[in-house]
Every structure is written in structure tokens, then in C-alpha cells.
């Protein structure tokens, strides 16, 4: 088993609340860095990168003070 610093597509997608295919497309677009398992060439993501992306996704959108929707 790989060191827990890295997570699989399935685990990273679950952490982010998105589908594995969405995560793969974000990786291809450069939104998150993809690594490859040295033996089977599977995609892996650094847990730290996934957690950072999750924080960005969860950050509330703040409107300017005094402006009402």
C-alpha cells in the first residue's frame, strides 16, 4: 500500500464531493497536480493538494458590503 501522503482518484474525489471523472478532467486542466504510481501508473494526488483544493471550493463567495442581491 502507498504511503498515506497520496490518495487515489476514488478517495480524492470523495474528499472533494465530486465524481472521479470530474477529478480526472481537473487534473488534465492543471487544477490539481497528478502523480503516477511507479508500478501501475495509476493517478495519485497528494493529500495536502486535495485538502487545499477542498478549502478553496468550500470558501464562501462574499459580496461587497452594502450591495444587496
Backbone torsions as a table, in degrees:
resi	resn	phi	psi	omega
1	UNK	NA	140.2	-179.0
2	UNK	-68.8	158.0	174.6
3	UNK	-59.1	144.6	-173.6
4	UNK	-71.0	-0.7	174.8
5	UNK	-64.1	-26.1	-178.6
6	UNK	-111.1	148.1	177.0
7	UNK	-127.1	156.3	-179.8
8	UNK	-79.1	169.9	176.0
9	UNK	-55.9	-47.4	-177.6
10	UNK	-59.6	-47.6	-178.0
11	UNK	-68.5	-41.8	180.0
12	UNK	-64.7	-41.9	178.9
13	UNK	-62.4	-41.5	178.4
14	UNK	-63.5	-40.7	178.8
15	UNK	-62.1	-33.8	-176.9
16	UNK	-91.4	-11.9	-178.2
17	UNK	72.0	32.8	179.8
18	UNK	-127.9	170.7	178.1
19	UNK	-80.8	154.6	176.1
20	UNK	-56.2	-37.6	179.5
21	UNK	-65.9	-36.5	176.0
22	UNK	-62.6	-43.7	179.3
23	UNK	-61.9	-42.4	178.8
24	UNK	-61.4	-41.2	-179.5
25	UNK	-69.8	-35.6	175.8
26	UNK	-64.1	-38.0	177.3
27	UNK	-64.0	-43.6	179.0
28	UNK	-64.1	-31.8	-179.8
29	UNK	-82.9	-7.5	178.7
30	UNK	87.3	11.9	179.7
31	UNK	-72.8	-24.6	176.4
32	UNK	-145.3	141.8	-177.6
33	UNK	-77.0	131.0	176.6
34	UNK	-101.6	139.9	173.9
35	UNK	-116.0	166.1	179.9
36	UNK	-123.3	136.9	175.6
37	UNK	-64.5	131.4	-175.0
38	UNK	-65.6	-22.6	-177.4
39	UNK	-94.7	-51.6	-172.6
40	UNK	-106.3	-2.8	177.2
41	UNK	66.5	15.9	177.0
42	UNK	-66.5	151.4	174.6
43	UNK	-70.0	140.2	174.9
44	UNK	-135.5	154.6	179.1
45	UNK	-130.4	142.8	176.2
46	UNK	-71.4	132.2	-179.9
47	UNK	-53.9	-40.7	179.9
48	UNK	-61.2	-41.6	179.0
49	UNK	-64.9	-41.3	-179.8
50	UNK	-64.2	-43.3	-179.4
51	UNK	-66.1	-37.7	177.3
52	UNK	-64.6	-43.0	178.3
53	UNK	-64.7	-38.7	178.6
54	UNK	-61.9	-42.1	178.0
55	UNK	-61.7	-40.4	178.4
56	UNK	-63.9	-40.4	-179.1
57	UNK	-69.2	-32.4	-177.1
58	UNK	-84.9	-14.5	-177.1
59	UNK	-60.9	125.2	-179.2
60	UNK	-68.5	147.0	176.7
61	UNK	-81.1	119.4	-177.1
62	UNK	-101.6	127.1	177.0
63	UNK	-87.4	165.7	-179.5
64	UNK	-68.0	143.3	179.2
65	UNK	-59.9	141.2	176.0
66	UNK	83.7	-7.5	178.3
67	UNK	-101.9	124.8	-179.3
68	UNK	-103.6	144.2	-179.5
69	UNK	-75.8	NA	NA
